[in-house]
Amino acid sequence: MMAYKHLFFDADHTLWDFAGNSRATLRELHEAHALADDGVPDAEAFIEVYEEINHAMWGQYTNGRMPKEVLRVLRFRNTLARFGVKENGLAATLGRDYLGSCPRKTLLMPGAMDLLHSLHGSYKMHIITNGFDEVQCETENSGIGGFFEVVLSSEKAGASKPDGRIFWAARRSGAMVLDSLMIGDNADADMAGARRAGWDHVHYAAETDPDPEATYRITHWCELPDLLRG
């Protein structure tokens, strides 16, 4: 086992429960804006369509084919259109309110807070995320911001995982390749990106199939401290 000094975590779906926080926000929006009166029958249908559309658009964003400003507008516009609602003003309001509320949600992945407490003081910890700069709000409001020295978003780096440039930008933390470990849930972004950058990596496969090419694989955060101790 390599003696790692710097641990780089992904944020959404890894530490911060993106799905849980996003769905709670969407339910609130459905009620607050009385979307049932406009033809969106219930919150669960709204969530299902939104997640399908957002997932596809997010792929375009991370591949550099869609600017964030376009994504933020179109994901709600296209969701409403699926229900026959063509109100661009409403879509813009939903987009604004979503961004105002979701990053302030505090739900973490199971075991994440205990993990960070157990590692604190033994490693320098950082975040590398393909999320927007609102990730700073996510970490602060959920109570984990103080654990991290560098929080690097794809917006700040000018590149998204798996692009090697975001891993190069992460070296502003003072980390070197051989003492760095990338930890995340996404095999295509986190694991493949770390491999391209020459970093060892841990696939947190709590909700996905383990990446057979990952340096290490875990399914729950309680496994990581033992792994790091070798």
N, C-alpha and C positions, 0 to 999 in steps of 0.2 A: 504493500500500500504506500503510495506517494504521501509525503508529508505536506499536505496542502495548507496554505496560509490564507488564501482568498477564496471565499465561497460566493459565487454569483448565482442568484436566484432569479427565475422568471417570476412575474407577479400574478397575472390573471390565470385562474385555474390551478395555480401552483401554491401560492400563499393566500391570496385574496380570492374568495369564492365568487368569481365573476358571474357564473350562471345563477346562483342564488340571489345575489344582489341585483342583477339585471332584471330577473323575473319579479322580484318584489317591487322594483321601480315601475315596471310595465303594468303591473296590477294597479298601482297607485295612479298611474296616468290614465288607465282605462276608466277608472272611477271618477277621477277629478275632472276629466274632460267629457264625461258622459258619452263615451264613444258608442255605447249600445244604442243611443238615440240616433247616431249617424249611420248605423248599419253594421257595426262591429259587434257581433252578438254577445261575446263574453271575453273575459280577460285571457282565458287559456287559449282560445282561438287566436287572439291577438298576439300572444307570446309565440305560438307555434309558427305563424307566418313571419313575424318579425325575425325570429332566430334563423329561419331558413334564408331569408333575404340578406340579413346582416352577415351570416357566415359566408355566403358567396361573395358579397362585396368586400368583406374583410380580406379574403384571399386576393382580390384585385389590388387592394390597398398595400398589402405586405409585398406584393410583387411589383409595386411601383406603377400600376396601371390605373389607379384611381386616387386623386388627391383626397386628403381627409375632409376638406370642405364639401366636396361632392358627396362623399360617403355619408356625412352627417345629415345632409339634406335628403338624399335619395332613399335611404333605408326606411324612413318613415313615410315618405311620399309613395314609394312602391308598396309598402305594407298596406296602407290605406286603400290604394288602388285595387288590391286583391279583393277588397270587400265592396268595391264599387264606389268608394269615397274619393272624390277628386277635389280636395280642398288644400291647396298648397300652403295657405296660411296656417291651417291646423297642423299640417305636417311640420312646418317650421317651428311652431310652438312646441310640439311634442319633442322635436329634436333638441330644442333649447332646454326644456324642462328635464329631459332625460339626463343631459350632461350636467345640469345643475344639481340633480338628486343622486344619481347612481354612484358617483365617486365618493359620496359621503356615507354610503352604506358600510356597515362594519363587519359583515359576516366573513369569517376566515375559513379556510379548508381545515378539516378535522386534524387536530394535533399541531397545527402550524405555530400557534403561540407558545406552546410548551417546547417545541423544537427550538425556536429562536432563543428562548430563555436558556436552554441547555447548552447552546453553542456560543452564547454571548461571552465575550472575553477571551475565548480560545481561538477565534478566527476573526479576520476582517471580513465583513459581510456587505454585499452590494446587490443591487437589482439591475438586470438588463431586461427590458420589456419592449415588445412591439406596440404596446399601448400608447395612447396619447400622453401629453404632459400632465394630464389630470391624475396620473398614477401617484404623484406626490400627495394629492388629496386623499387618495385611497389609503396610502400607507399611514398618513398622519391620523386620519379619522378612525382607522381600525386599530390604532395603538401600536403599530409595529415600526413606525418611521424611525424611531430612535435606535433601532438595531443596525441601520445601514449607513455606510459612509458615502457611497456613490449610488445615486439612482439615475440610471441612464435609459431614456426612452428613445425609440426610433426617431422621433421628431428631433431630439437634441443631437443624435448621432448622424442624422442625414442618411440613414440606411436601416433596413429591417433585417432581423434574423430570418434566414440563415446567411445573409450577406456578411462576409468576413470583416467588413469595415466597422460594423457595430462592436465586434469583439476587439478590434484594434483600438477603437475609441475607449473601450472599457479600461484600457491600460493606463488611463489617466489616474486610476486608483493607486498606481505604483505596483500593480501585480505583474508577474512574469508568467509566461505560458506554463512552465513546469510546476508552479505553485498555485495554479488556478483550477477551480472545479466549477463547471456549469451544472446547474440543477434546474430541471424544468419538466413540464408535462408533455410538450409537443415534440414528437419525433422528427417532424420535418423542419421545424424552426430551431428549437433548442438543441436537439441532439445532432442533427446534420450540420448545423451551423458551428457547433463546438468542434466537431470532427474536422471540418474544413479549416478551422483556425488552429488546429493542433492541440486543443484542450481536452483533458479528460472530462467526463460528463456522467451525470446520474439521471436516469429516466425515472421520474416520479409517475409511475403508471397506475395511479389509483383508479382511473376511469377509462383507461385505454389498454390495448395490448402492449406488453413490454417490447421495447425496441431491441431486437437481438444483436444489433451492432453497438449498442451503448456500452460504455466502459463498465457501468454498474446499473442495476435495476432495483427499484424498491416499489412497494405498493402502499406503504404507510410511513408517516414521518418518524415513528418510533424506531425505524430501522436505520435511519441515517447516522445518528451518533455512533452506534456500534460499527457501522461500515467505516466511518472516518477514523475510528480507533484501531482499525485493522483486525 
